[in-house]
């Protein structure tokens, strides 16, 4: 497992070591250059000091060329008489005709020489290169000693700084470890560094979604336990009636009731499973869905039921908006949405009534409508009919109260809005599902 602390320390220490090494190298080089410049200046000043000196006085003087270990060599030349003075006879250097600084090899040693000319007089002041190297190196090393002392101090500062900077992560991890399985409260943001806030926000968002999912699961389990208790009890009683039937007629009636109870229980279980599969956090796989083709398929499936009850079940598709009827959606959930709306319309529409399905586009949105000529839903109940297991005052038959809850769940998964309104003629119910333009644009 890779450690953020180790990686930060590694990169920081390597970077600082390279920076200090580069700074030390530059400081060493600059110090040596400055020392060499200073020594050159001394050579030049020594030569200038002999410009007007009497040659005899220079010859008998003991102060010229008597530096440490005899490291300074002075030669005086006269163009007519040749070499007239040398401070160290055993280290005589060749005559240089050009003025200024030069390098000379003599007796296997390198010399830095400064030559000055004043008329017939030529002055040469020289210093061994090894002496200059030693002096410049000593001074330069003393300068970079500070850098060497700074390395452990900087390493300690980096170690403490990284540890202090990562301390909020440790505090955050400790807070998460202390939490129980049911502790889904948001993590505190007070005092957190700005760089840690995005992952904490993401974690809080995950905790919120997990809380909603667990809450929905608990409600689902409670609803299932409550709703299945009644049909299972009824099935048990109906099975007892079959056992106690005194004759074939009673047994036949009891078996018919048992079959109807099994169908209701089976339908309830299917609706519950459908609702569970439509959990908001469940993964989604969208593909292009043609609303008009989907509506035709749903109507064909329900046509026998509509025909048996003499209900006019029709479809209206505006050809001008046919191109806007294709969405990026989940085909099966969308089929379930429309199927539940049509089933509800057929269930509550009296014989001889009408159920009309429309596919249209308005204000940039794709619109799916189902309108019936039934009793409708009172305005004060239209918000509650989407709750699970709620059945309005005009409910008929043996529905589960889950149809519109499933419709709402499918619409939410597709970002669609649902509106309940009166029919075009003032009666019945008109359900309008509006899909946003983004769903249509993705399908292109």
Beta strands, then each sheet from edge to edge (+ up, - down):
strand 1: 72-78
strand 2: 82-86
strand 3: 100-106
strand 4: 109-118
strand 5: 121-128
strand 6: 287-290
strand 7: 312-317
strand 8: 326-329
strand 9: 354-362
strand 10: 365-372
strand 11: 417-422
strand 12: 429-435
sheet 1: 2+ 1- 5+ 4- 3+
sheet 2: 6+ 8-
sheet 3: 7+ 9+ 10- 12+ 11-
end
